Amino acid sequence: MSIGEFVHDETPTSEIERLEALYRPLADAVRDLVDATIRTTVDDETIRQARADVEALVARLRARQLDGPAGVRFNSEARAWNWGNAVVGQRNALAPPLELVRDADGLVHADVVLGAAYEGPPGLVHGGVSALLLDHLMGETASAGHSRVTLTGTLTMRYRRGTPLGPLRLEGRIDREDGRKVYVVATLADAEGVTVEADGVFIVPKWAS
Protein backbone atom coordinates (compact mmCIF):
# COMPACT_ATOMS: atom_id res chain seq x y z
CA MET A 1 0.00 0.00 0.00
CA SER A 2 1.31 3.49 -0.80
CA ILE A 3 0.25 6.94 0.42
CA GLY A 4 1.64 9.59 -1.90
CA GLU A 5 5.35 8.82 -2.06
CA PHE A 6 5.32 6.89 1.24
CA VAL A 7 5.38 3.12 0.65
CA HIS A 8 4.41 0.46 3.17
CA ASP A 9 7.12 -2.20 2.88
CA GLU A 10 7.23 -5.17 5.27
CA THR A 11 10.97 -5.75 5.01
CA PRO A 12 11.98 -6.61 8.62
CA THR A 13 13.92 -3.99 10.54
CA SER A 14 16.79 -6.44 11.02
CA GLU A 15 17.14 -6.78 7.24
CA ILE A 16 16.99 -3.01 6.76
CA GLU A 17 19.83 -2.59 9.25
CA ARG A 18 21.85 -5.31 7.51
CA LEU A 19 21.41 -3.61 4.14
CA GLU A 20 22.34 -0.20 5.56
CA ALA A 21 25.53 -1.66 7.01
CA LEU A 22 26.30 -3.14 3.58
CA TYR A 23 25.56 -0.07 1.47
CA ARG A 24 26.80 2.71 3.76
CA PRO A 25 30.51 1.96 3.11
CA LEU A 26 29.81 1.93 -0.65
CA ALA A 27 28.21 5.39 -0.46
CA ASP A 28 31.14 6.58 1.67
CA ALA A 29 33.59 5.32 -0.95
CA VAL A 30 31.70 7.07 -3.77
CA ARG A 31 31.63 10.26 -1.67
CA ASP A 32 35.42 10.00 -1.35
CA LEU A 33 35.61 9.46 -5.11
CA VAL A 34 33.71 12.70 -5.73
CA ASP A 35 36.08 14.61 -3.45
CA ALA A 36 39.12 12.98 -5.07
CA THR A 37 37.81 13.83 -8.56
CA ILE A 38 37.55 17.50 -7.59
CA ARG A 39 41.00 17.67 -5.97
CA THR A 40 43.15 15.36 -8.12
CA THR A 41 46.07 16.62 -10.19
CA VAL A 42 47.24 13.26 -11.60
CA ASP A 43 48.38 12.82 -15.21
CA ASP A 44 46.08 12.42 -18.22
CA GLU A 45 46.51 8.67 -18.59
CA THR A 46 45.61 8.07 -14.94
CA ILE A 47 42.42 10.09 -15.46
CA ARG A 48 41.50 8.05 -18.54
CA GLN A 49 42.06 4.77 -16.68
CA ALA A 50 40.09 5.97 -13.67
CA ARG A 51 37.19 6.90 -15.95
CA ALA A 52 37.23 3.42 -17.51
CA ASP A 53 37.28 1.83 -14.05
CA VAL A 54 34.35 3.94 -12.86
CA GLU A 55 32.33 3.20 -16.00
CA ALA A 56 32.90 -0.53 -15.46
CA LEU A 57 31.70 -0.27 -11.86
CA VAL A 58 28.59 1.65 -12.95
CA ALA A 59 27.79 -1.10 -15.45
CA ARG A 60 28.12 -3.77 -12.72
CA LEU A 61 25.80 -1.88 -10.35
CA ARG A 62 23.22 -1.21 -13.08
CA ALA A 63 22.88 -4.94 -13.76
CA ARG A 64 19.90 -4.90 -11.41
CA GLN A 65 18.26 -1.76 -10.04
CA LEU A 66 15.03 -0.03 -9.03
CA ASP A 67 12.94 1.81 -11.58
CA GLY A 68 12.23 5.42 -10.65
CA PRO A 69 12.95 7.10 -7.29
CA ALA A 70 13.84 5.19 -4.14
CA GLY A 71 10.99 6.85 -2.23
CA VAL A 72 10.30 6.75 1.50
CA ARG A 73 9.46 3.34 2.92
CA PHE A 74 8.20 2.18 6.31
CA ASN A 75 7.23 -1.09 7.95
CA SER A 76 4.83 -2.09 10.73
CA GLU A 77 7.67 -1.91 13.26
CA ALA A 78 7.67 1.89 12.84
CA ARG A 79 11.01 1.71 11.01
CA ALA A 80 11.33 4.10 8.09
CA TRP A 81 14.10 4.39 5.50
CA ASN A 82 14.79 6.99 2.84
CA TRP A 83 17.99 5.80 1.19
CA GLY A 84 17.89 8.13 -1.82
CA ASN A 85 17.32 11.35 0.14
CA ALA A 86 19.67 14.19 -0.86
CA VAL A 87 20.42 15.08 2.78
CA VAL A 88 20.22 11.89 4.86
CA GLY A 89 20.14 9.10 2.27
CA GLN A 90 22.32 6.20 3.44
CA ARG A 91 22.88 5.13 -0.18
CA ASN A 92 23.20 8.62 -1.65
CA ALA A 93 26.80 9.78 -2.00
CA LEU A 94 25.54 13.32 -2.69
CA ALA A 95 24.21 13.47 0.88
CA PRO A 96 26.78 14.57 3.52
CA PRO A 97 24.90 12.60 5.13
CA LEU A 98 23.23 14.52 7.94
CA GLU A 99 22.69 12.51 11.14
CA LEU A 100 19.97 14.14 13.23
CA VAL A 101 19.76 14.02 17.02
CA ARG A 102 16.52 14.88 18.84
CA ASP A 103 16.86 16.08 22.43
CA ALA A 104 14.21 15.62 25.10
CA ASP A 105 13.54 19.38 25.16
CA GLY A 106 12.60 19.37 21.47
CA LEU A 107 15.88 20.66 20.02
CA VAL A 108 16.91 18.85 16.83
CA HIS A 109 20.57 19.17 15.89
CA ALA A 110 23.27 17.71 13.68
CA ASP A 111 27.01 18.05 13.30
CA VAL A 112 28.36 17.72 9.77
CA VAL A 113 31.59 18.29 7.85
CA LEU A 114 31.18 19.76 4.36
CA GLY A 115 34.06 19.40 1.93
CA ALA A 116 34.91 20.41 -1.64
CA ALA A 117 31.75 18.94 -3.17
CA TYR A 118 29.60 21.57 -1.40
CA GLU A 119 31.60 24.68 -2.31
CA GLY A 120 30.00 27.79 -3.78
CA PRO A 121 32.16 30.92 -3.37
CA PRO A 122 35.82 30.02 -2.79
CA GLY A 123 36.18 28.24 0.54
CA LEU A 124 32.52 28.71 1.40
CA VAL A 125 29.45 26.47 1.38
CA HIS A 126 27.06 27.08 -1.53
CA GLY A 127 24.05 29.05 -0.28
CA GLY A 128 21.69 26.51 -1.85
CA VAL A 129 23.37 23.71 0.09
CA SER A 130 22.83 25.65 3.33
CA ALA A 131 19.15 26.01 2.45
CA LEU A 132 18.89 22.31 1.54
CA LEU A 133 20.31 21.17 4.88
CA LEU A 134 18.25 23.60 6.95
CA ASP A 135 15.05 22.76 5.07
CA HIS A 136 15.53 19.07 5.85
CA LEU A 137 16.42 19.67 9.50
CA MET A 138 13.40 21.93 9.93
CA GLY A 139 11.07 19.44 8.27
CA GLU A 140 12.28 16.73 10.62
CA THR A 141 11.82 19.13 13.53
CA ALA A 142 8.25 19.89 12.47
CA SER A 143 7.44 16.18 12.17
CA ALA A 144 7.95 15.83 15.95
CA GLY A 145 9.91 12.63 15.82
CA HIS A 146 8.11 11.20 12.76
CA SER A 147 4.81 11.29 14.64
CA ARG A 148 3.28 13.20 11.70
CA VAL A 149 3.98 14.08 8.09
CA THR A 150 4.85 17.72 7.36
CA LEU A 151 5.72 19.43 4.07
CA THR A 152 7.53 22.73 3.54
CA GLY A 153 5.15 25.65 3.02
CA THR A 154 7.49 28.61 3.19
CA LEU A 155 11.18 28.91 4.06
CA THR A 156 12.98 32.19 4.81
CA MET A 157 16.78 32.33 4.97
CA ARG A 158 18.95 35.10 6.38
CA TYR A 159 22.60 34.73 5.39
CA ARG A 160 24.50 36.60 8.11
CA ARG A 161 27.94 35.82 6.65
CA GLY A 162 29.66 33.22 4.49
CA THR A 163 29.59 29.66 5.82
CA PRO A 164 33.10 28.17 5.62
CA LEU A 165 33.66 24.61 4.44
CA GLY A 166 34.50 22.22 7.27
CA PRO A 167 32.73 21.29 10.53
CA LEU A 168 29.30 22.87 11.04
CA ARG A 169 26.38 22.65 13.45
CA LEU A 170 22.66 22.81 12.62
CA GLU A 171 19.95 23.37 15.23
CA GLY A 172 16.18 23.67 14.95
CA ARG A 173 13.13 23.79 17.17
CA ILE A 174 9.37 24.28 16.89
CA ASP A 175 8.45 27.88 17.65
CA ARG A 176 4.67 27.45 17.67
CA GLU A 177 1.78 25.63 16.03
CA ASP A 178 -1.51 26.82 14.55
CA GLY A 179 -3.84 24.09 13.29
CA ARG A 180 -2.06 22.24 10.50
CA LYS A 181 0.74 24.86 10.39
CA VAL A 182 3.97 24.23 12.30
CA TYR A 183 6.38 27.16 12.68
CA VAL A 184 10.06 26.22 12.97
CA VAL A 185 13.22 28.27 13.57
CA ALA A 186 16.75 27.03 12.87
CA THR A 187 20.39 28.05 12.53
CA LEU A 188 23.55 26.93 10.78
CA ALA A 189 26.80 27.77 12.57
CA ASP A 190 30.55 27.26 12.52
CA ALA A 191 32.95 27.51 15.47
CA GLU A 192 32.68 31.31 15.38
CA GLY A 193 28.89 31.43 15.59
CA VAL A 194 25.74 31.53 13.46
CA THR A 195 26.18 31.98 9.71
CA VAL A 196 22.60 31.38 8.54
CA GLU A 197 19.25 31.86 10.29
CA ALA A 198 16.02 30.34 8.98
CA ASP A 199 12.36 30.22 9.80
CA GLY A 200 9.69 28.26 8.02
CA VAL A 201 6.08 27.19 7.99
CA PHE A 202 5.52 23.46 7.60
CA ILE A 203 2.12 22.05 6.72
CA VAL A 204 0.52 18.82 7.87
CA PRO A 205 -1.29 17.74 4.66
CA LYS A 206 -5.00 17.02 4.91
CA TRP A 207 -4.49 13.37 3.91
CA ALA A 208 -2.13 12.93 6.88
CA SER A 209 -4.11 14.86 9.50
N, C-alpha and C positions, 0 to 999 in steps of 0.2 A: 504494500500500500504506500502511496506517495502523497504528500501534502505540499503543493508547490514544488520547491526544489529539495524538500526534506524527504528522505526515503527510509522507510522502515525496513531494516535489514537484520535478520536474526542470526548473523554471525556471532558466535559466543565472544564475550569480552576477552577470554583467555587467548583466543585466536587473533583478535584484533591487536592485543599487546605483543603477540609473537610476530605478527607481520610488521608492526611499527619498529620493533627491535631489528628486524631484517632490513627494512627499507631506509631507516633513518641514516645509517652509515653511508648508503649509496647517495642519498641526497646531500649529505655532508661532503662527500667526495666530489660531486658535481659542483657544489658551491665553491669548493677550493679550486676546481678547474676554471670556473668563471673568473675568480680573482687572479689566478695564474695567467689566464689569457689576456687580461687587462695589463698586467704588470710585466709580462715576459719581454726579454730583449734577445732571445736566441736567434740563431741564423735561419735563413730562408728554408733550407732543407729540413731542419728540425720542425719548423712550422708545417710544412707540407706533410711530413710523416705523422705529426700529431693530428692534423685534420683527417688523414686517412684512418687513423686509429679510432678517432671519435666517431666518424661515419660508420665504421664497422660495429662499434658498440651500439649506436642508435639502431642499426638494422637488427641486431640481436634482441634488443629490448622491444622493438616493434613487432616481433614475431607473434606476439599475442598481447592485446591491449583492449581497454575499454573504448567504447564509442562515445563521443561527446564528453561533457564535463564530468569530473569525479563526483560532484554534488556533496551534500551533507547527509550522512547516514546515522541512524540510531537504532539500538536494539531495546528489547524489553527490560534489560538490566540497567537502563538509564545511562548507557555508555554511548557517546556520540563521537564520530570521527569525521574530519573534514580535510583529508589528505592533500587536496589540490589548492587549498586556500593560499592566497598570495602573501598572507602575513604569518599564519601559524601552521600552514600545511606541512605535515611530517615528510611528505614525499615531494615537496616543491622546493627545488634548489633556489628559486627566486625569493622565497621567504627567508627572513633572517635566521631562524624563525623566532617569533616572539613567544615567550613562555610566561603566561599570566599567573599572578598570585593574587588570591582574594583574601583580604584580612577580615577578621571578625567584625570590625567596625565599619565595613562596607568599602574600604579603600581597595581599589584594584591597581596593581602595579606590575612592572616588568623591567628587567635590566637587559640591555641588548648591546651588542657591539656591531657597528655598521662600518664596513670596509669600502674598498674602491668601487664595488658594484653599485653603491648607493649615492655616488658623488653627483652633485650638481655644479655649483660654483667651485672653483679650486679649493680642495680641502674641506668642503662643507657638504652636508647632506642636502640632496635635492628637496626643494620645498614640497613637491608632490609626494615624496616618500614620507616626509614628516606627517603630512595630512593622512596618508594611507594608514600609517601605524596608529595615529591617534584616533582615527575613525573606527578602526577595529577595536582598540582598547575601550573606547566609549560605548560601542555597541555591546561588548561583553559586559561592561559595567551596567548598562541599562537592562540587560537580560536578567540581572539579579541571580547570578549563579545558574544560568540555563533554566530557570524556573518559568520563563516566558520567552516568546519570540519577539524581538524588536527590530525595526528597520530604520535606517537613517532618514530623517525628515529634512533637517537643515543642519549644517555644520559651519561654524564660524571660526576662522583661524586668525591669530594675531602673532605675527613673526616679530619677536622683540629684538632678535639679533641672529646672526648666522649660527647654525647648529654644526659644530665640528664633527668630522668623522671620528669614530672611536667609541668608547663606552658611554652609554646614555641611559637615562631613567625616565620611564613614563608612569604617570599616576592619573587616576580618574576616580570620580565618585558621583553618585546621584545627588543633585542639588535639590530637586523637588519633583513631584508628580502631579499631573492634572488629567484625570480620566485615563485615556489611552496614550497620553503624551508623557514621556519621561525626559526630564531635563538633566543633562550631564555636563560636568566641567572637568577639564583635564589639562595636564601640562607635559611638556617634553623638556628635559634638562640635561646639562652636562655637569661636570664637577664644579663649575663656576656659578651655576644657577639656571633658572628657567630660560629657555630659548624660544619656546612656542607655547602660547596659551590657546585653549580651544573651549568652546561651548557648543552644545548641540541639542537638538530635539529629536528624540527617537520615538517611533510610533509602534504601538502594539497593533498589528493588523486585525481587522474585524474577524477574519477566519481563525485567528489564534486567541481571541479574547473570550 
